[in-house]
Amino acid sequence: MLSTIASFINAAIIQGIPLLFGSTGEIITEKSGNLNLGIPGIMYVGGISGIIGGYIYEHSVENTVPILCILFSLCTSLICSALMSLIYAFLTQTLKANQNVTGLALTTFGVGVGNFFGGSLLKFFNESGSISLLDTGLAYKACLPFASKLGLFGKTFLSFGFLAYLAIIIAVVSSYILNKTRVGLNLRAIGENPATADAAGINVTKYKYLSTIIGGMIAGLGGLYFVMDYTAGAWTNNGFGDRGWLAIAIVIFALWKPKSAILSSFIFGGLYIICVYIPGLSSSSKEIIKMLPYLVTIAVLIIISARKKKEHQPPASLGLSYFREER
Amino acid sequence: MSTPAIELKNISKTFGSIAANKGVNLTVYNGEILSLLGENGSGKTTLMNMISGIYFPDAGHIYIDGKEVVIRSPKDAFDHRIGMIHQHFKLVDIFTAAENIVLGLEEGGRFNIKEAENKVREISTRYGFDIDPTKKIYEMSVSEKQTVEIIKVLYRGANILILDEPTAVLTPQETKKLFAVLRKMKEDGKAIVIITHKLHEVLEISDRVSVLRKGEYIGTLETANTDESELTEMMVGKKISLNIDRSEPKDSVDRLEINNLDCITRDGVKILDNISFTVKSGEILGIAGIAGSGQKELLESIAGLQKVRNGEIIYHNPKTGSTDSLRDKTPMQIKELGVRLSFVPEDRLGMGLVGNMDIIDNMMLRSYRKGKSVFLNRKKPRSLADKIITDLEVVTPSANTPIRRLSGGNVQKVLVGREISAAPTVLMVAYPVRGLDINSSYLIYNLLNEQKEKGVAVIFVGEDLDVLIELCDRILVLSSGRVSGIVDGRTTDKSEIGLLMTKGEEGGEGNVEE
């Protein structure tokens, strides 16, 4: 029994890590007033571009070095996620395009990019079979050497690759920056009331661009973690599923607080796979159990809307383009 | 006196073809309070915006402490120690007072909100403000928010303070407090400009008064040597003849009766206070007042769009001869009785017309319920649209052109045309000639006169006193949500109305719900 619970917690954390990257990235983006619904697509791109980087490296050298495996895939992943968010920032800030439409288009595009390269990457290199980056996957999965010696505790809480710890560190650091620094104050002001921020001399456009791009890069890491650590370097089309949307749901569940996103992600990760741990479920009841995270999100939305507590509301100018008033 | 803190020489600014300021001169010394007096649209705020870096003057010079300066941005203004407190506060609701005050400041060192809070407390004690720096803005009253704005400016080390109609949102008690603070700042050697149109406040707080009228500088007086009537005359100027036709009202009977109407805004401010008057058929009743004196709420109450707290609105129906109370009716029922609101807010397309739809579809907004089948009948609306286009000389490529592509005057004609076509018994128009050229304006005046001759009771909310005096049979003057007088358009003059408009609340009664 204990070992089942331990293994469930472990699995919940593993499922939660990509969600944590995604939701932290989206929180940082939304704090600037940009509702980036392209996050699911960006996470796909973050995953597939990591695969591409790792694949090219593994195929160009005889003996791979683990650290270089990580560096190559990490860099391609970050760059491609940044480019995706740059598209979003350019369209919505510079061209003042509608944020929802832009975001949804970006998600459709990102999923398409992922599946296109997932299907054709091997053909470009005249290979067949399925994509599987053993060396890179192993490098990402390497965990603390003493974890296995700590028994059940080590197995449950310390058996992750470095990206998992990075996710938590990023969330904690983001929380500190948002709440305790001048940069965070400025960013929050922009998301609440860009006209006021502008009048106070804050460069609204710069902040919106940067937070969108940084947020996108963090979210992209979620995709990278999924393909490198969770599936150990293997890519299957649509394998990432709807986790991107779940990440956006967590933003609401965590009330736009990166620190709360940590626990929320693990809860959602648990809800996502709890069906596996409930014995004797038919496949149709499994699908119903899988709805839980979304039902919880709707419940949270209802509760925060009914309570009307100002601190728990989304940034006031979320989803709105900012035009400087001119006469 | 010594060198002025700030001196403006020959400042001019035009927006498009409209001159907002023409060769304005202004001098403010350290340790004095200067009132900048003028009607709406006289260019007070534009002038101050040029000092605070929001607009850049087309011509003229600005001197600070005797040295000529160029102010291109709000940051430049800060650097010259100029701070402006705008009418609409620029504050982030979910931040604390202190967070709002330090927002955007580039102070060296680590960000420390505690230090900022202490500095805010220091400023508060020095000038006698009463504020908790850790309180969130959304929990604050209007006057507290204003205090935060003032401290924000002082925190940045401002020496010249400009306040744009600071008392417009305050209760008399809060105004007294503000004035006490302003006097302390004056003793502290700061130069203070307060923009206002309330004469009694001018006389109470300021050392000198500068008057603007229609963008022009009229003059500066020592407050001690002047009085209300002299200032009013400077503010409204001499009468200008417009030659608008005005016929004698025929067979006037009471049509609409308003008794003791009270109205409260969402923030709990009393916007209409004990309003009583009668509107007669076959006459134009003008409503004059400083912007925001309750004109909008009054019209909306009659149209059923604004919740009324007290009082009654009685309609004498000419068809049935019965009397109806409009107070408990929905806008739809009121419209069916023949009371028409052609409301024209600053944003013309905001209420009444849909910008992206064409003229025909906009006609149908009033008549779509009439059809019997599920399909729309566009025939009648089309002929109505064509009729309005020819009768009112609307300049448009066709009746199928989206409204937003028409010029302001033509949009206005479409809106008024549609309302008139429904054969109303009460027609309410607010600022119907705002932004229109002379010819279009006269066309609208003629339309209103036509309606009046047909026996319609017309309510006309206007801002130009010359127009009100020449067009209206009677003029009701609103001041801070109260009727300060009803005068005859044929015998009154501008300074009488001007005085009534600026009467304010000398009595010192509270107008906020306790």
Boltz contact constraints between the chains, C-beta under 6 A:
constraints:
  - contact:
      token1: [A, 181]
      token2: [B, 111]
      max_distance: 6.0
  - contact:
      token1: [A, 182]
      token2: [B, 111]
      max_distance: 6.0
  - contact:
      token1: [A, 189]
      token2: [B, 92]
      max_distance: 6.0
  - contact:
      token1: [A, 189]
      token2: [B, 103]
      max_distance: 6.0
  - contact:
      token1: [A, 192]
      token2: [B, 92]
      max_distance: 6.0
  - contact:
      token1: [A, 193]
      token2: [B, 92]
      max_distance: 6.0
  - contact:
      token1: [A, 196]
      token2: [B, 90]
      max_distance: 6.0
  - contact:
      token1: [A, 196]
      token2: [B, 92]
      max_distance: 6.0
  - contact:
      token1: [A, 199]
      token2: [B, 90]
      max_distance: 6.0
  - contact:
      token1: [A, 200]
      token2: [B, 103]
      max_distance: 6.0
  - contact:
      token1: [A, 200]
      token2: [B, 104]
      max_distance: 6.0
  - contact:
      token1: [A, 201]
      token2: [B, 75]
      max_distance: 6.0
  - contact:
      token1: [A, 201]
      token2: [B, 104]
      max_distance: 6.0
  - contact:
      token1: [A, 202]
      token2: [B, 104]
      max_distance: 6.0
  - contact:
      token1: [A, 310]
      token2: [B, 94]
      max_distance: 6.0
  - contact:
      token1: [A, 310]
      token2: [B, 138]
      max_distance: 6.0
  - contact:
      token1: [A, 327]
      token2: [B, 15]
      max_distance: 6.0
